[in-house]
Amino acid sequence: MNADFIDLYSDTKTRPSTGMRAAMAQAVVGDEQTDEDPTTLALTARVAALLGMQAGLFLPSGTMCNLVAILCHTRPGDELICDEQAHIYGTEAAGAAALAGVSIRPIACVHGIFSKDDLISAIRDKSRSAPHTSLLAVEQTTNFSGGAIWPLAQLRQLRDVAQGFGMKTHIDGARLLNATAATGIPASDYVQGWDSAWIDLSKGLGCPVGAVLCGNGDFIDAAVQWKYRLGGAMRQSGILAAAGLYALEHNLPQLKTDHDNARLIWRGLSALAAFRFDPAEPVSNILRFSFDPARIDAIDFSARCLQAGVRVRAMSGNFVRITTHLDVSTADAETAVAVMTQVANAILHRNDHVT
């Protein structure tokens, strides 16, 4: 818990634990740029094995993982397909367009999950006047759509359809390990046959920075060069990679606890009709709910919650998103329920009195 408030804004708000800091201080390091950092090499090998892929590359962020994958899989003037609320589309400063010269064709769908028919409809016919559809990107779990988990069979169906059209396939796995924690399905099963995938270290795993992008050897060779071009070489990065190794050793079980705390919050808030959950129930560590805009404004609700000691995230559409993580205890979750209930009731009482 933050010293000043319970922070449910995002699982990016986690802070390295005492044990993680000790592991970082003790890391054996070398020059990562020339493959001489043993701790970084150990981390990338471990994540590649976890995902069942040939090789991995340590990068500063998940956003860079997505961008590097796009740069490797596409050419300027190409087009990629993703869902309309995907991080790669709306929250990466248009990196695909600005740096890769790639346009994005978003699919409108429920909870960030679309069908093979949706995908087929979005793939453009070959034309000299149209962009070439060359890449499919999906999020597992979804993010701004409410933390939904793609069913394994549906992921594989989309993979096969896209590759049947000659497209490359990429999984934004910022919370892939949350999907595994929720379903018991290994991460390697989710990404099997996909051309690239990555996991984030700085969200539920609690690291201060970093992500690992994986694929086959040729893909990683190309990714290394793009990493260098983008300024991603980090020299003695073992200090950061050590945090990732520590997290994989110690923090994976916490993901299930985060999911339990999300359900605890959901159960508590469901008692008040004003909270409209979408999805109806959480399946991972993300909750999304809205209000009748005539009665409760999400921005006002979020501001009042912060004043009362709980930070949540107001989003477009009068939605609020909350995200549990390892710095939020069960007691924190219970307190958050009490605070959010109190705030909502106060707003409703005020507005009903005015009316």
VODRENKE-510809 format. One line per 4 residues: number of its first residue (from 1); their letters; for each residue x negated, y, z of N, C-alpha, C, O. Coordinates in steps of 0.1 Angstrom, whole numbers. Layout:
% VODRENKE-510809
NUM> a> X/Y/Z/X/Y/Z/X/Y/Z/X/Y/Z ~ ...
END
This chain:
% VODRENKE-510809
1> mnad> -8/-12/0/0/0/0/-9/13/0/-19/13/7 ~ -5/22/-8/-11/35/-8/-10/42/6/0/40/12 ~ -20/49/10/-19/55/23/-7/65/24/-3/67/36 ~ -2/70/13/8/80/14/22/75/10/32/80/14
5> fidl> 22/65/2/35/60/-3/34/46/-8/23/41/-11 ~ 45/39/-9/45/25/-16/46/28/-31/56/34/-35 ~ 36/23/-38/35/26/-52/40/15/-61/34/5/-63 ~ 52/17/-66/59/8/-75/59/13/-90/66/7/-98
9> ysdt> 51/23/-92/51/29/-105/46/20/-116/51/19/-127 ~ 35/12/-113/29/3/-122/20/-6/-115/15/-2/-104 ~ 17/-18/-120/7/-27/-115/-7/-22/-119/-17/-28/-115 ~ -8/-11/-126/-21/-5/-129/-26/2/-117/-38/7/-116
13> ktrp> -18/4/-107/-21/12/-95/-29/4/-84/-32/9/-74 ~ -31/-9/-87/-39/-17/-78/-53/-12/-76/-59/-5/-84 ~ -58/-15/-64/-72/-11/-60/-80/-23/-57/-75/-32/-51 ~ -93/-23/-60/-101/-35/-57/-102/-37/-42/-104/-28/-34
17> stgm> -101/-50/-38/-102/-53/-24/-116/-53/-19/-126/-51/-27 ~ -118/-55/-6/-131/-55/0/-139/-67/-6/-151/-65/-9 ~ -133/-78/-8/-140/-90/-13/-144/-87/-28/-155/-91/-32 ~ -135/-81/-35/-139/-78/-49/-150/-68/-50/-159/-69/-58
21> raam> -150/-58/-42/-161/-48/-42/-174/-55/-38/-184/-51/-44 ~ -174/-64/-29/-186/-71/-25/-191/-79/-37/-203/-80/-39 ~ -182/-86/-44/-186/-94/-56/-193/-85/-66/-202/-88/-73 ~ -187/-73/-68/-192/-63/-78/-206/-59/-74/-215/-58/-82
25> aqav> -208/-56/-61/-221/-51/-56/-232/-62/-57/-244/-59/-59 ~ -228/-75/-57/-238/-85/-58/-240/-91/-72/-247/-101/-73 ~ -233/-85/-82/-233/-91/-95/-248/-91/-101/-255/-81/-100 ~ -251/-102/-108/-263/-103/-116/-260/-96/-129/-250/-100/-136
29> vgde> -268/-87/-133/-265/-79/-146/-277/-79/-155/-288/-82/-152 ~ -274/-75/-168/-283/-73/-178/-277/-64/-189/-267/-57/-186 ~ -283/-64/-200/-278/-55/-211/-267/-62/-219/-270/-71/-227 ~ -254/-59/-216/-243/-65/-223/-243/-63/-238/-239/-72/-245
33> qtde> -249/-52/-242/-248/-50/-257/-257/-59/-265/-255/-62/-277 ~ -267/-65/-258/-276/-75/-265/-273/-89/-259/-282/-98/-260 ~ -261/-91/-253/-258/-104/-248/-267/-109/-237/-270/-121/-236 ~ -271/-100/-229/-281/-103/-218/-275/-101/-204/-282/-102/-194
37> dptt> -262/-99/-203/-255/-98/-190/-249/-111/-187/-238/-114/-192 ~ -254/-119/-178/-249/-132/-175/-235/-132/-169/-227/-141/-171 ~ -232/-122/-161/-219/-121/-155/-208/-118/-165/-197/-124/-164 ~ -211/-109/-174/-201/-107/-185/-199/-119/-194/-188/-122/-198
41> lalt> -210/-126/-197/-209/-138/-205/-201/-149/-198/-193/-156/-204 ~ -203/-150/-185/-195/-159/-177/-180/-156/-177/-172/-165/-178 ~ -177/-143/-176/-163/-139/-176/-156/-142/-190/-146/-148/-190 ~ -163/-138/-201/-157/-140/-214/-155/-155/-217/-146/-159/-223
45> arva> -165/-163/-213/-164/-177/-215/-152/-183/-207/-145/-192/-212 ~ -151/-178/-195/-140/-184/-186/-126/-180/-192/-117/-188/-192 ~ -125/-168/-197/-112/-163/-202/-109/-171/-215/-98/-175/-218 ~ -119/-172/-224/-117/-179/-236/-113/-194/-233/-104/-199/-240
49> allg> -118/-200/-223/-114/-214/-220/-100/-214/-214/-92/-223/-217 ~ -97/-204/-206/-83/-202/-201/-73/-201/-212/-62/-207/-211 ~ -76/-194/-223/-67/-192/-234/-69/-203/-245/-61/-203/-254 ~ -78/-212/-243/-80/-222/-253/-86/-217/-266/-83/-223/-277
53> mqag> -93/-206/-266/-98/-200/-278/-114/-201/-278/-120/-204/-268 ~ -119/-199/-290/-134/-201/-291/-142/-192/-284/-153/-196/-278 ~ -139/-179/-283/-148/-169/-278/-140/-157/-272/-128/-155/-276 ~ -147/-149/-264/-140/-137/-258/-149/-125/-258/-161/-127/-260
57> lflp> -143/-114/-257/-151/-101/-257/-145/-92/-246/-133/-90/-245 ~ -154/-88/-237/-151/-79/-226/-149/-65/-231/-159/-59/-237 ~ -138/-58/-229/-135/-45/-233/-131/-36/-222/-125/-41/-212 ~ -132/-23/-223/-128/-14/-212/-113/-14/-208/-110/-12/-197
61> sgtm> -105/-17/-218/-90/-16/-216/-83/-25/-225/-88/-29/-236 ~ -70/-27/-222/-61/-35/-230/-58/-27/-243/-56/-33/-253 ~ -57/-14/-242/-54/-5/-253/-65/-7/-264/-62/-8/-276 ~ -78/-8/-259/-89/-11/-269/-88/-25/-274/-91/-27/-286
65> cnlv> -83/-34/-266/-81/-48/-272/-71/-48/-283/-74/-53/-294 ~ -60/-41/-281/-50/-40/-292/-56/-33/-304/-54/-38/-316 ~ -63/-22/-302/-68/-14/-314/-79/-22/-321/-79/-23/-333 ~ -88/-29/-314/-98/-37/-320/-92/-48/-328/-96/-51/-339
69> ailc> -82/-55/-323/-75/-65/-330/-69/-60/-343/-70/-67/-353 ~ -62/-49/-342/-56/-43/-354/-67/-40/-365/-65/-42/-376 ~ -78/-34/-360/-89/-31/-369/-95/-43/-376/-99/-42/-387 ~ -95/-54/-369/-101/-66/-374/-91/-73/-384/-95/-79/-394
73> htrp> -78/-72/-381/-68/-80/-388/-62/-73/-400/-55/-79/-408 ~ -64/-60/-401/-57/-52/-411/-67/-44/-419/-79/-43/-416 ~ -62/-37/-430/-69/-27/-437/-61/-14/-437/-48/-15/-436 ~ -67/-3/-439/-59/10/-440/-48/9/-450/-50/4/-461
77> gdel> -36/13/-447/-25/13/-455/-16/1/-453/-5/0/-458 ~ -20/-9/-444/-12/-20/-441/-2/-16/-430/-1/-5/-426 ~ 7/-26/-427/17/-24/-417/18/-35/-408/16/-47/-411 ~ 20/-32/-395/22/-43/-385/36/-42/-380/43/-32/-380
81> icde> 41/-54/-375/54/-55/-369/54/-58/-354/46/-66/-350 ~ 62/-50/-347/63/-53/-332/77/-48/-328/85/-44/-336 ~ 80/-50/-315/93/-45/-310/92/-30/-308/82/-25/-306 ~ 104/-24/-308/105/-9/-307/100/-3/-294/97/9/-294
85> qahi> 99/-11/-284/94/-6/-271/80/-11/-267/76/-9/-256 ~ 74/-17/-277/60/-22/-274/50/-12/-271/51/0/-276 ~ 41/-15/-262/30/-6/-258/22/-2/-270/18/10/-271 ~ 20/-11/-279/12/-9/-291/18/2/-300/11/8/-308
89> ygte> 31/4/-299/38/13/-307/40/27/-301/37/37/-308 ~ 44/27/-288/47/40/-282/38/46/-272/40/57/-267 ~ 28/38/-267/20/42/-256/5/41/-258/-2/39/-249 ~ 1/41/-271/-14/40/-273/-18/51/-282/-28/50/-290
93> aaga> -12/63/-281/-15/75/-288/-17/73/-303/-25/79/-310 ~ -8/65/-308/-8/62/-323/-22/58/-328/-26/61/-339 ~ -29/50/-320/-42/45/-324/-42/37/-337/-51/38/-345 ~ -32/29/-339/-31/21/-351/-31/30/-363/-38/27/-373
97> aala> -24/41/-363/-23/50/-374/-35/59/-375/-41/61/-385 ~ -39/65/-363/-50/75/-363/-64/69/-366/-72/75/-373 ~ -66/56/-362/-80/51/-363/-80/39/-373/-90/36/-379 ~ -69/31/-374/-69/20/-383/-62/23/-396/-63/15/-406
101> gvsi> -55/34/-397/-47/37/-409/-36/28/-411/-32/26/-423 ~ -30/23/-401/-19/12/-402/-6/18/-397/-6/25/-386 ~ 4/16/-405/18/20/-400/24/9/-392/20/-3/-393 ~ 34/12/-384/41/2/-376/56/2/-380/62/12/-381
105> rpia> 61/-10/-381/75/-12/-384/81/-19/-371/80/-31/-369 ~ 88/-11/-363/93/-16/-351/106/-23/-353/114/-19/-361 ~ 109/-34/-345/121/-41/-346/130/-37/-333/125/-38/-322 ~ 142/-33/-336/151/-30/-325/156/-43/-319/162/-51/-327
109> cvhg> 155/-46/-306/158/-58/-301/161/-57/-286/158/-47/-280 ~ 167/-67/-280/171/-67/-266/159/-73/-258/154/-84/-260 ~ 154/-65/-248/144/-69/-239/131/-72/-246/122/-79/-240 ~ 128/-66/-258/116/-68/-264/113/-81/-271/102/-84/-275
113> ifsk> 124/-89/-273/123/-102/-278/132/-103/-291/144/-101/-290 ~ 126/-106/-302/133/-107/-315/132/-121/-321/124/-129/-317 ~ 141/-123/-330/142/-137/-336/134/-138/-349/129/-128/-354 ~ 133/-150/-354/126/-152/-367/133/-145/-378/127/-141/-388
117> ddli> 146/-145/-378/154/-137/-388/151/-122/-387/150/-116/-398 ~ 149/-117/-375/145/-103/-374/132/-101/-380/130/-91/-388 ~ 123/-110/-378/109/-109/-383/109/-109/-398/103/-101/-405 ~ 116/-119/-404/117/-121/-418/123/-109/-425/118/-104/-435
121> sair> 133/-103/-419/140/-91/-424/130/-79/-424/131/-70/-433 ~ 121/-79/-415/111/-67/-414/99/-69/-423/92/-59/-426 ~ 96/-81/-428/85/-83/-437/88/-77/-451/98/-81/-457 ~ 80/-68/-455/83/-62/-468/80/-71/-480/70/-79/-480
125> dksr> 88/-70/-490/85/-76/-503/72/-70/-509/70/-58/-507 ~ 64/-77/-515/52/-72/-521/55/-61/-532/63/-64/-541 ~ 49/-50/-531/52/-39/-540/40/-29/-540/34/-27/-530 ~ 37/-24/-552/26/-14/-553/29/-1/-546/20/6/-543
129> saph> 42/1/-542/46/14/-536/49/12/-521/53/21/-514 ~ 47/0/-516/51/-3/-502/38/-7/-494/29/-13/-500 ~ 38/-5/-481/26/-10/-473/27/-25/-473/37/-32/-474 ~ 15/-31/-471/14/-46/-470/16/-50/-456/9/-46/-447
133> tsll> 26/-58/-453/28/-63/-440/18/-74/-436/18/-85/-442 ~ 9/-71/-427/-2/-80/-425/-4/-85/-411/-12/-93/-409 ~ 4/-79/-401/1/-83/-387/14/-83/-379/22/-74/-380 ~ 16/-94/-371/26/-95/-361/20/-94/-348/10/-100/-345
137> aveq> 26/-85/-339/21/-83/-326/33/-84/-316/43/-78/-318 ~ 31/-93/-306/42/-94/-296/35/-92/-282/23/-95/-280 ~ 44/-88/-272/40/-87/-258/45/-99/-250/56/-102/-251 ~ 36/-105/-242/40/-115/-233/34/-112/-219/22/-114/-218
141> ttnf> 41/-108/-209/55/-105/-209/58/-92/-216/49/-84/-219 ~ 71/-89/-218/74/-75/-223/71/-65/-212/71/-69/-200 ~ 70/-53/-216/66/-42/-206/78/-33/-204/86/-35/-194 ~ 80/-23/-212/90/-13/-210/104/-19/-212/114/-12/-209
145> sgga> 105/-31/-218/118/-37/-220/123/-44/-208/134/-50/-208 ~ 115/-45/-198/120/-51/-185/113/-63/-180/119/-70/-172 ~ 101/-67/-186/94/-78/-180/99/-92/-185/97/-102/-178 ~ 106/-92/-196/111/-105/-201/100/-114/-206/89/-109/-209
149> iwpl> 102/-127/-206/92/-137/-210/97/-144/-223/108/-149/-224 ~ 88/-143/-233/91/-150/-246/92/-165/-243/82/-171/-237 ~ 102/-172/-247/102/-187/-247/91/-192/-256/89/-187/-267 ~ 85/-203/-251/73/-209/-259/78/-213/-273/70/-210/-283
153> aqlr> 89/-219/-274/93/-224/-288/95/-212/-297/92/-213/-309 ~ 101/-201/-292/104/-189/-300/90/-183/-304/89/-178/-316 ~ 81/-182/-295/68/-176/-299/61/-184/-310/56/-179/-320 ~ 62/-197/-309/56/-206/-319/63/-205/-333/57/-205/-343
157> qlrd> 76/-203/-332/84/-202/-344/80/-189/-351/78/-189/-364 ~ 79/-178/-344/75/-165/-350/61/-166/-356/58/-161/-367 ~ 52/-172/-348/38/-174/-353/38/-181/-366/31/-177/-375 ~ 45/-192/-367/45/-200/-380/51/-192/-391/47/-193/-403
161> vaqg> 62/-185/-389/68/-177/-399/58/-166/-404/56/-165/-416 ~ 52/-159/-395/43/-148/-399/31/-154/-407/27/-149/-417 ~ 25/-165/-402/14/-171/-409/18/-177/-422/10/-177/-431 ~ 30/-181/-423/36/-186/-436/36/-175/-446/36/-178/-458
165> fgmk> 38/-162/-442/38/-151/-451/24/-145/-453/22/-135/-459 ~ 14/-152/-448/0/-147/-449/-4/-137/-439/-14/-130/-441 ~ 4/-135/-428/1/-125/-419/-8/-130/-408/-9/-142/-405 ~ -15/-121/-401/-23/-124/-389/-13/-122/-377/-3/-116/-378
169> thid> -17/-129/-366/-8/-129/-354/-16/-125/-342/-27/-130/-340 ~ -10/-117/-333/-17/-111/-321/-8/-111/-310/4/-106/-311 ~ -13/-115/-298/-5/-114/-286/-11/-104/-276/-23/-105/-272 ~ -3/-94/-273/-7/-84/-263/-4/-91/-249/8/-92/-245
173> garl> -14/-96/-243/-12/-104/-231/-15/-96/-218/-20/-102/-208 ~ -12/-84/-218/-14/-76/-206/-9/-83/-193/-15/-82/-183 ~ 2/-89/-195/8/-97/-183/11/-111/-187/20/-117/-182 ~ 3/-117/-196/4/-131/-200/3/-140/-188/11/-150/-187
177> lnat> -6/-137/-179/-7/-146/-167/5/-145/-158/8/-154/-150 ~ 13/-134/-159/25/-133/-151/35/-143/-157/43/-149/-150 ~ 35/-145/-171/44/-154/-177/41/-168/-172/49/-176/-170 ~ 28/-171/-172/23/-184/-167/27/-187/-153/32/-198/-149
181> aatg> 26/-177/-144/30/-178/-130/44/-180/-129/49/-188/-119 ~ 52/-175/-137/67/-176/-136/72/-189/-142/82/-195/-136 ~ 66/-195/-152/71/-206/-159/63/-219/-157/68/-230/-159 ~ 50/-217/-153/41/-229/-152/36/-233/-165/28/-243/-165
185> ipas> 39/-226/-176/33/-230/-189/19/-224/-190/18/-212/-188 ~ 9/-231/-193/-4/-226/-194/-5/-215/-204/1/-215/-214 ~ -14/-205/-201/-16/-194/-210/-21/-199/-224/-17/-194/-234 ~ -29/-210/-224/-34/-216/-236/-22/-221/-245/-24/-221/-257
189> dyvq> -12/-226/-239/0/-230/-247/7/-218/-254/11/-219/-265 ~ 8/-207/-246/15/-196/-252/7/-190/-264/13/-186/-274 ~ -6/-190/-264/-14/-184/-274/-19/-194/-285/-26/-190/-294 ~ -16/-206/-283/-21/-217/-292/-17/-213/-307/-6/-211/-310
193> gwds> -27/-213/-316/-25/-210/-330/-24/-196/-333/-24/-193/-345 ~ -24/-187/-324/-24/-173/-327/-38/-168/-330/-48/-174/-325 ~ -39/-158/-338/-52/-154/-343/-60/-146/-332/-72/-146/-332 ~ -53/-139/-323/-60/-132/-312/-50/-130/-301/-38/-130/-303
197> awid> -56/-129/-289/-48/-126/-277/-58/-121/-266/-70/-123/-267 ~ -52/-114/-256/-60/-109/-246/-53/-109/-233/-41/-109/-232 ~ -61/-108/-222/-55/-107/-208/-61/-94/-202/-72/-91/-204 ~ -53/-88/-194/-57/-76/-187/-62/-80/-173/-56/-89/-167
201> lskg> -72/-73/-168/-78/-76/-155/-74/-65/-145/-74/-68/-133 ~ -69/-54/-150/-67/-42/-141/-52/-41/-137/-49/-31/-131 ~ -44/-50/-140/-30/-50/-136/-28/-59/-124/-33/-57/-113 ~ -21/-70/-126/-18/-79/-115/-30/-85/-108/-29/-89/-97
205> lgcp> -41/-86/-116/-53/-92/-110/-61/-83/-101/-70/-87/-94 ~ -58/-70/-102/-63/-61/-92/-77/-55/-95/-83/-49/-86 ~ -82/-57/-107/-96/-52/-110/-95/-37/-113/-85/-31/-116 ~ -106/-30/-111/-106/-15/-114/-106/-12/-129/-102/-1/-132
209> vgav> -110/-21/-137/-111/-18/-152/-113/-31/-159/-118/-40/-154 ~ -109/-31/-172/-113/-42/-181/-102/-51/-186/-92/-53/-179 ~ -105/-57/-197/-97/-67/-203/-106/-76/-212/-117/-72/-215 ~ -101/-88/-215/-109/-97/-224/-100/-101/-236/-89/-107/-234
213> lcgn> -106/-98/-247/-99/-102/-260/-105/-115/-265/-118/-116/-265 ~ -97/-124/-270/-102/-137/-275/-97/-140/-289/-87/-135/-293 ~ -104/-149/-295/-101/-154/-308/-111/-164/-313/-119/-169/-304 ~ -112/-166/-326/-123/-175/-330/-136/-168/-332/-136/-156/-330
217> gdfi> -146/-175/-335/-160/-169/-335/-161/-158/-345/-167/-147/-342 ~ -155/-159/-357/-156/-149/-367/-148/-136/-363/-153/-125/-365 ~ -137/-138/-357/-129/-127/-352/-137/-119/-342/-138/-107/-342 ~ -143/-126/-332/-150/-119/-321/-163/-113/-327/-167/-102/-322
221> daav> -169/-119/-337/-181/-112/-343/-177/-98/-349/-184/-88/-347 ~ -165/-98/-356/-160/-86/-361/-156/-76/-350/-158/-64/-351 ~ -150/-82/-340/-145/-73/-328/-157/-67/-321/-156/-55/-317 ~ -168/-74/-320/-180/-68/-314/-185/-55/-321/-188/-45/-315
225> qwky> -184/-56/-334/-189/-44/-342/-179/-33/-340/-183/-21/-339 ~ -166/-35/-340/-156/-25/-337/-158/-19/-323/-156/-7/-321 ~ -161/-28/-314/-163/-23/-300/-174/-13/-300/-173/-3/-293 ~ -185/-16/-307/-196/-7/-307/-193/6/-314/-196/17/-309
229> rlgg> -185/5/-325/-181/18/-333/-173/27/-324/-174/39/-325 ~ -164/20/-316/-155/28/-308/-161/33/-294/-154/39/-286 ~ -174/30/-292/-180/35/-280/-178/26/-268/-179/30/-257 ~ -174/13/-271/-171/4/-260/-182/-4/-254/-180/-11/-244
233> amrq> -194/-2/-259/-206/-9/-253/-208/-4/-239/-208/8/-237 ~ -210/-13/-229/-210/-9/-215/-223/-12/-208/-224/-10/-196 ~ -234/-17/-215/-247/-20/-209/-245/-30/-197/-241/-41/-199 ~ -248/-26/-185/-248/-35/-173/-233/-37/-168/-230/-33/-157
237> sgil> -225/-43/-177/-211/-44/-174/-208/-55/-165/-196/-57/-161 ~ -218/-63/-161/-216/-73/-151/-210/-69/-138/-203/-76/-131 ~ -213/-56/-134/-207/-51/-122/-192/-51/-123/-185/-53/-113 ~ -187/-48/-135/-172/-48/-137/-167/-62/-140/-156/-66/-135
241> aaag> -175/-70/-147/-171/-84/-150/-170/-92/-138/-161/-101/-137 ~ -178/-89/-128/-178/-96/-115/-164/-95/-109/-159/-104/-102 ~ -158/-83/-110/-144/-81/-105/-135/-91/-111/-126/-97/-105 ~ -136/-93/-125/-127/-102/-132/-129/-116/-127/-119/-123/-126
245> lyal> -141/-120/-125/-144/-134/-121/-138/-136/-107/-132/-146/-104 ~ -140/-126/-98/-134/-127/-85/-119/-128/-85/-113/-136/-78 ~ -113/-120/-94/-98/-120/-95/-93/-134/-100/-83/-139/-94 ~ -100/-140/-109/-95/-153/-114/-97/-163/-104/-90/-173/-104
249> ehnl> -106/-162/-95/-109/-171/-84/-99/-169/-73/-94/-179/-66 ~ -95/-157/-70/-88/-154/-57/-73/-148/-59/-65/-150/-50 ~ -71/-142/-70/-58/-134/-71/-47/-140/-79/-36/-135/-79 ~ -50/-150/-87/-39/-156/-95/-27/-161/-87/-16/-158/-91
253> pqlk> -29/-167/-75/-17/-171/-67/-8/-159/-63/4/-161/-61 ~ -14/-147/-62/-7/-135/-58/4/-132/-68/14/-125/-65 ~ 2/-135/-81/12/-132/-91/26/-137/-88/36/-131/-90 ~ 26/-150/-83/39/-155/-79/45/-148/-68/57/-146/-67
257> tdhd> 37/-143/-58/42/-135/-47/48/-122/-52/58/-117/-47 ~ 41/-116/-62/46/-104/-68/60/-106/-74/69/-97/-73 ~ 62/-117/-81/75/-121/-87/86/-122/-76/97/-117/-77 ~ 82/-129/-65/91/-130/-54/95/-117/-48/107/-115/-44
261> narl> 85/-108/-47/89/-94/-41/98/-87/-51/106/-79/-46 ~ 96/-89/-64/105/-82/-73/119/-87/-72/129/-79/-72 ~ 121/-100/-70/134/-106/-67/140/-101/-54/152/-99/-53 ~ 131/-99/-44/136/-94/-31/142/-80/-33/153/-77/-28
265> iwrg> 135/-72/-41/140/-58/-43/153/-59/-51/162/-52/-48 ~ 153/-67/-61/165/-69/-69/177/-73/-61/188/-68/-62 ~ 175/-83/-52/186/-88/-44/191/-76/-35/203/-75/-33 ~ 182/-69/-29/186/-58/-21/194/-47/-28/204/-42/-22
269> lsal> 189/-43/-39/195/-32/-47/208/-36/-53/217/-28/-56 ~ 209/-49/-56/222/-54/-63/234/-53/-54/245/-53/-59 ~ 232/-51/-41/243/-49/-32/250/-36/-35/262/-34/-31 ~ 244/-26/-42/250/-13/-45/253/-13/-59/245/-14/-68
273> aafr> 266/-10/-62/271/-11/-76/264/0/-85/265/-2/-97 ~ 259/10/-79/253/21/-87/241/16/-95/238/22/-106 ~ 234/5/-91/222/0/-98/227/-9/-109/233/-19/-106 ~ 223/-6/-121/227/-14/-133/214/-20/-138/206/-14/-145
277> fdpa> 212/-33/-136/200/-39/-139/200/-44/-154/210/-50/-159 ~ 189/-42/-161/187/-46/-175/172/-50/-177/164/-41/-179 ~ 169/-63/-178/177/-75/-177/185/-76/-164/182/-69/-154 ~ 195/-85/-164/203/-86/-153/196/-91/-140/199/-88/-129
281> epvs> 186/-100/-142/177/-105/-131/163/-104/-136/160/-106/-147 ~ 154/-102/-126/139/-102/-130/134/-116/-131/139/-125/-125 ~ 125/-118/-141/118/-131/-142/103/-130/-140/96/-140/-139 ~ 98/-117/-138/84/-115/-135/83/-104/-125/91/-104/-115
285> nilr> 73/-96/-126/71/-85/-116/76/-72/-120/73/-62/-113 ~ 84/-71/-130/90/-58/-135/105/-58/-134/112/-68/-137 ~ 110/-48/-128/125/-45/-127/128/-33/-135/121/-23/-134 ~ 139/-33/-141/144/-21/-148/159/-19/-146/167/-29/-147
289> fsfd> 163/-7/-141/177/-5/-139/180/9/-143/172/18/-145 ~ 193/12/-145/198/25/-149/210/28/-140/214/21/-132 ~ 215/41/-142/226/46/-135/236/52/-144/233/55/-156 ~ 248/54/-140/258/62/-147/252/77/-146/250/82/-136
293> pari> 248/82/-158/242/95/-158/250/107/-152/245/117/-149 ~ 263/104/-152/272/115/-146/271/115/-131/275/124/-124 ~ 265/104/-125/265/103/-110/251/104/-105/248/110/-95 ~ 241/97/-112/227/97/-107/218/99/-119/219/92/-129
297> daid> 209/109/-118/199/111/-128/186/104/-124/182/106/-112 ~ 180/97/-133/169/88/-130/157/97/-125/149/93/-116 ~ 155/108/-131/144/117/-127/146/122/-113/136/123/-105 ~ 158/127/-110/161/132/-97/159/120/-87/154/122/-76
301> fsar> 164/108/-90/163/97/-81/148/94/-78/144/92/-67 ~ 140/94/-89/125/91/-87/119/101/-78/110/98/-70 ~ 122/114/-80/116/125/-72/120/123/-58/111/125/-49 ~ 132/120/-55/137/119/-41/131/106/-35/127/107/-23
305> clqa> 129/96/-42/122/84/-37/108/87/-33/103/83/-22 ~ 101/95/-41/87/98/-38/87/106/-25/78/104/-17 ~ 96/116/-24/96/124/-11/98/115/1/94/118/12 ~ 105/104/-1/108/95/10/98/84/11/99/75/20
309> gvrv> 87/84/3/76/75/5/76/63/-5/68/53/-2 ~ 83/63/-16/83/52/-25/82/58/-39/91/66/-43 ~ 72/55/-47/70/60/-60/75/49/-71/71/38/-71 ~ 85/54/-79/90/46/-90/89/54/-103/85/65/-103
313> rams> 91/47/-114/89/54/-127/102/57/-134/109/47/-138 ~ 105/69/-136/117/73/-144/113/72/-159/102/76/-163 ~ 122/67/-167/120/64/-181/132/70/-189/142/73/-184 ~ 130/70/-203/140/75/-211/153/66/-210/152/54/-206
317> gnfv> 164/72/-214/176/64/-213/182/63/-199/191/55/-196 ~ 177/72/-190/181/72/-176/178/59/-169/185/55/-160 ~ 167/53/-173/162/41/-167/152/44/-156/145/54/-157 ~ 150/35/-147/139/35/-137/133/21/-138/139/11/-139
321> ritt> 119/21/-139/112/8/-139/104/8/-126/97/17/-122 ~ 104/-4/-119/95/-6/-108/87/-19/-111/92/-28/-117 ~ 75/-19/-106/66/-30/-108/59/-34/-95/53/-25/-89 ~ 60/-46/-91/54/-51/-79/40/-56/-83/37/-60/-94
325> hldv> 31/-56/-73/17/-60/-75/11/-63/-62/17/-63/-51 ~ -2/-67/-62/-8/-73/-50/-10/-62/-39/-13/-66/-27 ~ -9/-50/-42/-10/-39/-31/4/-36/-25/5/-27/-17 ~ 14/-44/-29/28/-42/-24/31/-55/-16/33/-65/-22
329> stad> 32/-54/-3/35/-65/5/50/-68/6/58/-60/1 ~ 54/-79/11/68/-82/13/75/-71/22/86/-67/20 ~ 68/-67/32/73/-56/41/75/-43/33/85/-36/35 ~ 65/-40/24/67/-28/16/79/-30/7/86/-20/5
333> aeta> 81/-41/1/93/-44/-7/106/-41/0/115/-35/-5 ~ 106/-46/13/118/-44/21/120/-30/24/132/-25/24 ~ 109/-23/27/111/-8/29/115/-1/17/123/8/18 ~ 110/-5/5/114/2/-7/129/0/-10/135/9/-15
337> vavm> 134/-12/-7/149/-14/-8/156/-4/0/166/2/-4 ~ 152/-3/13/159/6/22/159/20/17/169/28/18 ~ 147/25/12/145/39/8/154/41/-5/161/51/-5 ~ 153/32/-15/160/34/-27/175/34/-25/183/41/-31
341> tqva> 180/25/-16/194/25/-13/198/38/-6/209/43/-10 ~ 190/42/3/194/55/10/194/67/1/203/75/1 ~ 184/67/-8/184/78/-18/196/78/-27/202/88/-30 ~ 199/66/-33/210/65/-42/223/69/-35/232/76/-40
345> nail> 225/64/-22/237/67/-15/238/82/-12/249/88/-13 ~ 227/89/-9/227/103/-7/231/111/-19/239/120/-18 ~ 226/107/-31/229/114/-43/244/112/-46/251/121/-50 ~ 249/100/-45/263/97/-47/272/105/-38/282/110/-42
349> hrnd> 268/105/-25/276/113/-16/276/128/-19/287/134/-19 ~ 265/133/-23/264/147/-26/273/150/-39/280/160/-39 ~ 271/142/-49/279/144/-61/294/142/-59/302/150/-65 ~ 297/132/-52/312/130/-49/317/142/-41/329/146/-43
353> hvt> 310/147/-32/314/158/-24/316/171/-32/326/178/-31 ~ 307/173/-41/308/184/-50/320/183/-59/327/193/-62 ~ 322/171/-64/334/168/-73/347/171/-65/358/169/-71
END
